[in-house]
């Protein structure tokens, strides 16, 4: 398992774009302190925060989180204590598959976020998932799936206080690809 720090990549991308921490914070609706701590790998970010940062820097999420040593079969990304197994390579442009193991009460964050993909299919293999797309909340149980546009603002959470959830995500095209 790899816990991917984003600090050095984030700092380099921000500086390449000539942005200050306050400018990036304003563009993402995050605090200066949070961006500073993230750049020093003193805190972790939610998926929604990382998506907003990537959008503000005009990069795909893969530019921030791609840090697995070469030759490793699967990349496991830890975000806010949630385990996300990346099942496709960041070089695959057509689609992306992730298996997420979401702890009870685990969430992508309160803020809605969007991803640069045309369609995403979510399938709940175990447990339950609440997926909010815009103002609509969809409750999915084991064996349920939903197709939606990840360009629409969304977020998700495991509504259970006791049971973990296992969720498969398929996005087309790959929003995490390295271009």
C-alpha positions in Angstrom: 0.0 0.0 0.0 1.3 3.5 -0.9 0.2 6.6 1.0 0.8 9.1 -1.7 2.0 12.5 -0.4 1.0 15.4 -2.7 3.0 18.2 -1.2 6.0 18.5 -3.5 3.9 18.0 -6.6 1.4 20.6 -5.5 4.1 23.1 -4.6 5.9 22.6 -8.0 2.6 22.9 -10.0 1.6 26.0 -8.1 4.9 27.7 -8.7 5.0 26.7 -12.4 1.8 28.6 -12.8 3.1 31.6 -10.9 0.5 31.3 -8.2 0.9 32.2 -4.5 -0.6 30.1 -1.7 -3.3 32.9 -1.1 -4.2 32.9 -4.9 -4.6 29.1 -4.9 -6.6 29.2 -1.7 -8.9 31.8 -3.1 -9.4 29.9 -6.4 -10.3 26.7 -4.5 -12.2 28.1 -1.5 -9.7 26.6 0.8 -7.6 28.3 3.5 -4.0 29.5 3.1 -3.1 27.3 6.2 -4.6 24.2 4.7 -2.8 24.7 1.3 0.5 25.4 3.2 0.1 22.2 5.4 -0.8 20.1 2.3 2.3 21.3 0.5 4.4 20.2 3.5 2.5 16.9 3.8 1.3 17.8 7.3 -2.3 17.0 6.5 -4.3 15.0 4.0 -7.0 16.2 1.7 -10.4 15.0 0.7 -11.0 14.0 -2.9 -13.2 17.0 -3.3 -10.4 19.3 -2.1 -7.9 17.6 -4.4 -10.3 17.9 -7.4 -10.7 21.7 -6.7 -7.0 22.1 -6.5 -6.4 20.2 -9.7 -9.1 22.3 -11.5 -7.5 25.6 -10.2 -4.1 24.4 -11.4 -5.6 23.2 -14.7 -4.2 19.7 -14.3 -5.8 16.2 -14.0 -5.8 14.7 -10.5 -3.2 12.2 -11.7 -0.7 15.0 -11.8 -1.2 15.5 -8.0 -1.5 11.9 -6.8 0.6 9.8 -9.2 3.4 8.6 -7.0 3.5 4.8 -7.1 7.0 3.3 -7.6 7.5 1.8 -11.1 6.6 -1.9 -11.5 4.1 -2.0 -8.7 1.0 -3.9 -9.8 -1.6 -1.9 -8.1 -1.5 1.6 -6.7 -3.3 2.1 -3.4 -4.1 5.7 -2.6 -5.1 6.7 1.0 -7.3 9.8 1.1 -8.8 10.8 4.5 -8.3 7.2 5.8 -10.2 5.7 2.8 -8.4 3.1 0.7 -8.7 3.5 -3.1 -7.1 0.8 -5.2 -6.4 2.3 -8.7 -7.0 -0.6 -11.1 -5.9 1.1 -14.3 -2.8 2.8 -15.2 -2.5 6.6 -15.4 -1.3 6.0 -18.9 -4.7 4.6 -19.9 -6.6 7.5 -21.4 -9.9 5.7 -22.4 -11.2 4.8 -18.9 -10.3 4.5 -15.2 -11.4 1.9 -12.7 -11.1 2.3 -8.9 -12.1 0.1 -6.0 -12.8 2.0 -2.9 -12.9 0.6 0.6 -14.9 3.2 2.6 -14.9 3.2 6.3 -18.2 3.7 8.2 -19.1 7.3 7.9 -16.3 7.9 5.4 -16.8 10.6 2.9 -15.2 12.4 -0.1 -15.8 15.6 1.8 -18.7 18.0 2.3 -17.9 20.2 -0.7 -19.2 19.1 -4.0 -16.6 18.5 -6.7 -16.4 17.6 -10.4 -14.1 15.5 -12.5 -13.1 15.9 -16.2 -14.9 12.8 -17.5 -18.0 12.3 -19.5 -19.6 9.4 -17.6 -19.0 7.5 -14.4 -20.6 4.3 -13.3 -20.6 3.5 -9.6 -21.3 0.0 -8.3 -21.7 -0.9 -4.6 -20.2 -4.4 -4.1 -20.7 -4.4 -0.3 -22.4 -2.0 2.1 -24.1 1.2 1.1 -23.2 4.5 -0.5 -25.0 7.9 -0.6 -24.0 9.7 -3.8 -25.1 13.3 -4.0 -25.2 14.7 -7.6 -26.3 18.3 -7.5 -29.2 18.6 -5.1 -30.2 14.9 -5.5 -29.0 12.2 -3.1 -29.0 8.6 -4.3 -28.8 5.8 -1.8 -27.2 2.7 -3.2 -27.2 -0.7 -1.5 -25.2 -3.8 -2.2 -25.6 -4.8 -5.9 -26.9 -1.4 -6.9 -25.3 0.8 -9.6 -25.8 4.3 -10.9 -24.6 6.2 -14.0 -24.1 9.9 -13.8 -21.9 12.7 -15.2 -18.9 13.4 -13.0 -18.7 16.9 -14.5 -21.8 17.6 -12.4 -20.9 18.7 -8.8 -21.1 15.7 -6.6 -19.8 14.0 -3.4 -20.4 10.7 -1.6 -20.4 9.1 1.8 -20.9 5.8 3.5 -24.1 6.3 5.5 -23.4 3.4 7.8 -22.0 3.9 11.3 -20.8 0.3 11.6 -20.3 -1.3 8.2 -17.6 -0.5 5.6 -18.5 -0.2 2.0 -16.7 -1.6 -1.1 -17.5 0.5 -4.2 -16.3 0.2 -7.8 -16.0 3.4 -10.0 -15.6 3.4 -13.8 -15.0 6.8 -15.4 -14.8 7.5 -19.1 -12.4 9.0 -20.2 -9.8 8.6 -17.5 -10.0 11.8 -15.3 -6.7 10.9 -13.6 -4.6 10.3 -16.7 -1.2 11.9 -17.2 -1.3 13.8 -20.4 
